[in-house]
Amino acid sequence: MELKWRDLKSNKKLIFVLSISICIQITIFLIVQLSNWISQKPDDGFWFKFLTQTIEPYSDYKIWYQTFAKQTLYENWLPYLKLFHIELTEAEWYHYWFVENEDLFLNFIYPPFFYYILILPSFISIQLMFLPLLITNVLLPILIYKFLNNSFNQKVAEWGFIATAINPLYLFYSGGLALNSSLITFFFVLTLYFISTSRFGYSIVSFAVSILFKQIMIFLAPPIIMFITLKSAIDKKYPFLNNYKKKFFFYSAILGIILFLGSLPWFLIAPGNYLFTMIAPGVEHPTLVPTFHFPYPHYHYPIFWYDFLYSLKAPTFLFWIFGFLNFTYVGIISLEIVIMKILYTWHNKGILNWVKFLDIIMYSTFLSYLFFPRGLYKYYFTFYVPLVVLWVCFHFSYRLSKNNSKGTTWTLIIGLISIIFMLLPRTYYLLLIWGVFFYILKKNRILTEKMLNDTSTENVSMISQDNLKK
């Protein structure tokens, strides 16, 4: 592995690409922070409408993150114990949409590790708070390179590095706006890397860290625990079924213990408020009776995939029908059950390998986001960038290593889809995510059928050769 890292350090092309990537991220960050080109004062102008209804360039770093640090350092505020307040002058947009009071008093809805990662550099200077966010974002393409170089040749690893480092979603939301997606993305990719190398203990630790940065990651726990259980339950000292249970509870316990320790002391001194804020309550959820009024998703409201119905002026009962899987949690619960069932079935058939697991992670990620009961924001989808890059590499590595034009084509396709995604109106962009999901699903099905056909042909050929020998 040392040779591979030396190759990365001496690769002038990758160093140049990473340098350009860092410069773009820092430039966007400075423009946003210094000149405040994203106005927070609502108006009827084209610029405000374009930004808020399409790109969603939220100023969470300035309004939320820096406020946490200021009130911790200068006002003795602590998360989960007190509400933090934001003055009207700092958030006129929030006052405009939601409240009539001069100050806002809100819960801290992030897990503890995110609070710590913001506070630590703030003890030196609040202006340095962006460093951990930037560093993890810069390390992501390097991690992708190591991941792919460990599985394929250097050419595939270079493609993955470049496709990640120059992706518009990655550059703008994680880098330029310094949003928290860089942290969970890095540690989740690290989790996948450890799983691919069968270092399951490290993968659980890394996955727990990603949850402690953002709780939405908990929805990916079932497929991860299930896959690790199936691949590690090979100890012949125990009956096979009992060993499944043993491994499942062992890794689940490790995850639970790390999450518990990472939640201290807040879980002990304010358990009710801590658990409530970890649920991250958003907009009010409808009841099972289809009489609820679905509010229009204004700026800073989360989006659901069925919100395109607003543009069609659809009646309320259609919102209730389309959104039933979301607001009842039926979609999320059903997904987890089906995913674990598929993993177990594939394992019994002897076809469950790392690539199949990556496919399951893709399905879980897409559907858990689309069925997320709280709703979504555009910047969440920077999480998809490295996953799509890995999916392309593990399914089309031969083409990427043999044909330069294929690599360029895939880079352009991923970049173009990212730009289209950013420019689509808020109520429509999740339809594009459905489209990408079904494309991946269709491709995986074709590739699986081809693999099975190739395997069958190879087996027939081997049988024929054996008969000739006889």
N, C-alpha and C positions, 0 to 999 in steps of 0.2 A: 504493500500500500504506500510505502514511503516513496517509491519510484513514481507512483501515480501522482502524489502530491507535488513532487519535484517537476513533473511534466506540466502541472497546472501553473506552478510559479514561473516556469520558463516560457509559457505560451503567451507570446506577445499579443496575439489576436484576442484572447480571452481577457487579458489584463486591460487592453484598450476598451473592449466592450463593457467591462465592469466599471472602468473609470468614467466612461460616458454615461452609464446608467446612474452612477452615484451623483455625477454633476447635474443630471436632469432632475433627480429627486431633490437635491439640495436647492436647486434654482426654484423649483415649484414651491418648496417649503418656504423659502425666504420671501418670494413674491406674496404668498398667502399671508404670512405672518407680519411682514413689514408694511406692505401697502394696502392690506385689507381689501383686495380687489373683489373678494366675495362679500358683498354688502349684506349685513344682517337686518337691514331696515326694509321691511316689506313695502313694495310699491308696485305699480302697474306697468313698469317699464319692461321692455323686451329682455334686457339682460338678466334681471332678477327672475323673471318667469322661466327663461331658458335654463338658467343654472338650477333653480330649485325644482323644476318639473322634469328635468332630464338627467343632468350629471350628478346631482345631489352632492355638492362639495361641502359637506358639513365641517363646521369649525369646532369639532369636539376637543381638539388639542388645546385651543386657546380658551374656550368657554368652560369646558368640563375639566380636563386634565390639570390645567394650570390652577384652576380654582381649588381642586382637591389639595394641591400642594400648598398653596397660599394659606388656606384655612388650617391645614395641619401645622404649618410652621409658625403662623402668627396669631391664630385664634384658638388653639388647643382643640381643634376639631378632630374627631376620629370616626372612621367609617363604621356603619352598623349600630353605632351608639347614638349618634345625633344626625339630624337632617342637615345637609349643607345648603347654603343659600347663595343665590346669584342675584346681583343687583340688576335693576332694569337697564342701566346703561350698558351692561355687558351682554345682554341678551334681549334686545327689543323684539326680535322675531318671535321669541317664546311668549313674551307678554302679548304680542299681537294675536297669536293664534289661540292661546289657552287661558290666560288669567287676566284679571283686572287689578291685581295688587302690584305694588311697586317692586317687591322682592319675591323671588321664588324660593321655596323650601322643598327640597327633594331628597329621596333616598339615594344612597350610593348602591348601584345595582351591579357592580363588577365583583368578581372573586378577589380574594386577598392578594394573590401574587401580582395582579395588575396594579394594585395600590402600591405594593412594595417597589415594583420596578419603576414607578413614577417618582416615588418619594426619595429613593436613594440618591440619584443625581441632583435632586432639588436641594439637598443639604449643602451642596457646593454652590449651585445657582439654579434657580427655576428655569432659566433659559437653556439649561443643559438637559432638560427632561426628555428631549427628543432622541438623545443618544441611544438608549436601549432599543427604541423602536427602529431607528435607522440601522443599527448594527445587525439586528436579527434579519432585517430586510436585505442587507448586503450579503449576509452569510447564506441566504436561501439558495441563490444559484450555485454557490460553492458546494453546498450540501447536495444539490441535485447532481452536480458534476461527479462528486465522490460516489453517490448512490449508483449512477449509471456506469461509471468506470469500473465499479465493482462487479457489474452484471454483464457489461458489453465492452466494446472496444472504445478507444479514445474518441473516435469520430462521432459516435452516438452521444457520448458524454458531452462533447463540445456543443452538439446541437441542443441538448437539453439545457445546458448552461445559457446559451445565447437566447433561446426561445423564452426562457424565464426572465432573464435580465432586461430584455427590451420590451416586455409585454406592457401595453398601455395601462391595464388595470393595476398591475404590480407597481409601475412607476408613479401613477397618479394617487391612488388611494392609500396604499401602504407606505409609499415613500414621501410623495409631495404633501399629502394631508396629514401624515404621521398618525394614522388611525391604528387601532389595536389589532388589526387583522394580521400584521406581520408576526406577532408573537405566537399566536395559535398555529399559524401556517407553518412556521419553522419547526416547532416542536412536534406537530403532527407528522410532517414529512420525516423527521428524525425517528418517530415511532415506527413508521412504515419501513424505514431503512433497517432498524433493529429487527423487525419481524422478518424481513427478507433474508437476513443473515442468521436467523434462528436464535437471536439473543433476546429471548422473550421477557426475562426479568427487566432488562434495560428498557424494553419497549413499553412495559407497563408504567415504569417510572416516568418516562418521557410523556406518555399519554396522560398520566395524572397531572403533570405540570401544565399541559395544554388546557385541561379542564379548569385548573386553578387560575388560568389567565382569562378564560371565557367559558361559561357554563354550557353554552350550546353544544360543546363537544361531547357532552355526556351521551348524546343520541348515537354516537358511534361506538359506545362501549360494548353493546351486545355482539356485533360481528367480530370485534377485535378479541374479546374474551373467548368467544366460541371458536374462532380459528386457532388461537393459541392452545386452547384446551385440546382440540382434535389433533393438533400436530405434536403435542408434547405428551399425550397419554399413551405411552408405549412401554411403560414399565411393566415387565412380566411378573413382578412380585405380587401384583394385585390382579384380580379379575378385571377384564377390560372395561366393563360397564362401571364398576366401582372406581376404576382409575379415572374415567371421565369425570365422575363426580368429584373425586379428590383434586384433580387439576383445576376443574372449574371453580371450586370454592377456594382453592389456594390462590389463584391469580385474582379472583374477585376480592379476596381478603386483602391482598397486597394493594390493589387499587383503592379499596375502601379505607385502609389504614393511612395511606399517603394523603388521600383527600381529607381525612379527619385531622391528621397532623398539620396539613397545610391550612386548615380552617381555624386552628388555634391562634389566639385565645378567644376569638370572636364567637365561636360556636358554644363556648362554655359561659361567657359573660353576657351574651345577648342571643341565645339560641333561636327564639321566636323571630326576632327582627332579621337575624342573619339568614335563616332559611327562607323567610318571606322575600327578602331582596334577591336571593339566589334564584328564585323563580323568575325574576326579572319581569314583573307584571307590566303589560303594555296596555293596549286599548281594551276596552270592555269586551268580553266575549259574549256572543249570543247564546240564548238558551236553546233547548231542544225544540221548543215551539217556534215556528217560523214567523214570529211577529216582531222580531228585533229590527231596529233601524240601523242599517249598516252605514257608519259615518264615512263621508268622503275623505280619502287619505291626503290631507293637506301636507305641505312641506313639514318634515320632521315626523310625520306619521309613518309607521311601518306599512309596507305593501304586502298584499296577498296576491297569489297568482290569478285569482278570479276577479280582481279589481278592474280588468278590462271591460267588465259589464257596465261600469259607469258610463263609458263612452257610448255604449249601445242603449243607454237609458233603460236598462232592464228592470223589471219589477223585483221587489224584495224577495219573493219566494225563489227566484232563480239564484240570487246570492246565497240563500240558505241551502239550496240543493248543491251548488258548486262548492260551497265552503264547508259543507258538513264534515268532511274528513279533517279539516283544519281545526275548527273551533270546538269540536267534540273530543279531540285527541285520538280519534279512531284511526286516522291516517298514520300517525306516529306509532301507535301501539301495534297496529296490524303489520306495519313495515318491519318492526323488530322481530315479530313472531315469524313472518315469512322468510326473512333473511336468515335467521338461525336454522330454520327448517331446510332451506336450500343448501346451506353450508354442510349440514349433517348428511343430507342426501348425496351431495357430491363426494363427500368423504367416503361414504359407504360404497359408492361406485368406483372409487379409486381415481377420480379425476380432479380432486381438490389440490391445487398447487398454488404457488405464490401468485401467478398471473390471474388465476380464477378468483383468488382473494382480492386482488386489486380491482377486478371487475365488480365484486360485491361492494367494495368500498365506494366505487363510483356510483353505483345504484343507491347505496345508503345515503351518500352525501347529497346527491341530487334530490331524492325524494324526501329526506328529512328536512331539507331546506324548504322545499315547495310545500310541505305539510306543516311547517313550523307554526304552532298556534299563535305566537306573538307577532308574526309578520317579519318582513325583511327590509334591509337597506342595501343599496347597490354595492357599497364597499365590502359587504360580507363575501362577495363573490371573487375577491382576490384569492380566497382560499382555494378556488377551483383551478387557478393557473398551474401550480406545480403538479396537481393531480392529473390534469389533462396532458401535460407534458410527459409524465410518467406513463400514462396509458398509451400514448402514441409510441413511445420508445419500446415498451414491452410487447406491443403488438405489431410494430412495423420496423423493428430494429434492422432487419436485413436490408430493407429498402433505404433506410437512412444511411447505412454504412456503405452501400454500393452505389447510390445515386444521389449526387449533390443537389440536383434539381428537386428531388422529393423533399429533402430537408428544407430547402428554401420555400417550397410550396406550403409545407405544413406550418412553417413560421409565419408566412403571410396569412394563411387561413386563420390561425389562432389569433394573430394580431388584429385582423380585420373584424372577426367576430367580437373581439373585445371592444373595438371602437364603436361598432354598431350597437353593442350592448350599452355602452356609455351614453350614446346619443338617442336611444329609444326613450319615449316618454315613460314616466314612472308607472303608469297603469298597464303598460304593454310589455316591459322588458322580460318579465317572467315567462311569457309565452315563448321567447327565444330560448330560455333555459329548458323548457319542455322539449323544444325542437332538438337541442343538442343532446339531451338525455335519450330521446328516441333514436337519434343517429348512432350514438354509442351502443345502445341496446341492439340495434339492427346489425351493426358491424361485428359485435361480439358473437351474435348468433351465426353470422356467415363464417367467421373465423373458426368457431367451434365445430361447425359442420364440416368445414374443409379439413380441420385437424383430424376429426374422426374418420373421414373418408381416406385421408392419407394413411392413417394408422391401419385401417382395414385393408387397403391395398398392399401395404408393407407386410402385413400378416399373411395375406394370400400368397405373396411372392415367396416368403420364407417357407410356407408349407409346400409350395411347388418345388422349391429347391431341395427340400428334404426328401420329397418323393423321387426326384431324379437321382439323388444319391443312393436311395434304397434300390 
